Amino acid sequence: MLILTCPCCGVTGEETEFHQGGEAHLKRFGPGASDDDFHTYMFAKENPKGVHFERWRHNNGCGKWFHAARDTVTLEVYGTYPAQTLEPPQNIRDAITAKRPGWTWRDFA
């Protein structure tokens, strides 16, 4: 079971207190987008074996959205940070690199 800490209110709890909301750091496209851009946004998701950045909502708490970096194989959580952050904080990237030397994912290497 995942143990997450909400960066908004500071509460730590089991994953059942939160709700997973899909991949984090996606570029969203609105009504004026091309069909290809909208298709990519809707259907071309990362589903890696290993490090993954996800959106989570603190359902049974403050109700706010945040991002979490976790390993899909070991269920290790590298850290959480506010949803308004455009890329993972350096301390989380350093924690991932310490456990997985040579790790890369998208533009966050």
N, C-alpha and C positions, 0 to 999 in steps of 0.2 A: 504494500500500500504506500502511496505517496504521502509525504508529510510536507505541506507547503506553508510558507509564511506570507501573509498578505502585506505587501509593502505600504499599503495605504493606512491600515489601522494597527498593524504589528501583531495580529493574532496568528498563532501557529495552530494548524489543525490537520486532520486527515483529509484526504481528497474528497470524501463524501460531504464535507462542509463547503466545497467549491464546485464549480461547474466548468468543464473544459469547453473552450470556444474556438478551437481550430488553430491553424498555423498563425504565428505572429509575424509582423514585419512584411505584410503583403502590400503591394501598391494597389489601391482600390480604384476602380474605374466606374464612373457614373453614367447617366443616360446618354451623354454625347460621345461615348467611347465607340471605337470600331468594334465590329463583331469579333475579330481576333483578340483584341485586348480584353474584352469582356469574357470571352471563352477561357482565356488563360487565367484570368482572375477567379472564375468560378470553378474550373475543373483541373487546372495544372498545379496540384499541391505537392509539396515535399512530403515524403513519408520515409524518412531515413531510418536505418538501423544504426542507432547511436544517438548523437547529440541532436536535439530538436528544440526549437523555440516555439512556445505555445501561448495562447491567450487563455486566461482563467478569470472567472468571476467569483467573488466571495459571496456566494448565495446566502449563507446562514450567518452573515456578519454585516459588514459595511455596504455590501452590494456593488462595490467598485470593481472594474476590470483591471487586470495587471498581466504582465508577461512572466513566464517561467522558462528557464533553461534546464532541460533534464535529459537523461539518457534513456532512450526507449528500450534498451536491453536490460540494464541493471536497475532502472527506476531511480537512480541517484538524481537528486535535484541539486543543480549547481548554484542556483540562486533565483530570486524573483526581483522584479523591478517594475516601476509604474508603466502603465500602458502608453503614456504620452512620450516615452523615450523612443527615439527613432532607431537606435541600434543598441545591442547589449552593452552594458557598462564594462569598462576595462577590467574590473576586478572579477567579473563573471567569465569573461574571455580568458583571463589568466588562470582561473580555477580549472577551466576546461582544458587548456593547453597543458597544465601541470599533470593532469590525469591522462590526457591523450596527446602526446607530443606529435606535431605535424598535422594536427587537426585543422581542417578547413571546412567552411560551409558558406556558400554564397559569398558575400562581400565582407564577412565578419572575421576573416582569418587574421 
